[in-house]
Amino acid sequence: MRILSEDAQGSYQFNSQLLGRERQQIALALTTEFTLQEIHAQIKERIEVLEPDLIYQKLQELGASTSDLNHYERKLLDCLLSRV
């Protein structure tokens, strides 16, 4: 099983996500993905301990008030909202 795959244009992909051609760009993308997974796990643990209704409300407020979330941040927020 290959973790990274290269397409015909020489760009690399991870889990069907285009990472780019340059090592620095690929490393940054993989680091960001790993960091977001760690943050998600930490937030999930805290949600399980705290009051879910309050957290859900705050997550909704965050989503409504923030327009500059990138794709990964929006995906993380949507995932958290679906689990609370």
Secondary structure, 3 states (H helix, E strand, C coil): CCCEEECCCCCEEECCEEEECCHHHHHHHHHHHHHHHHHHHHHHHHHHHCCHHHHHHHHHHHHHHCCCCCHHHHHHHHHHHHHC
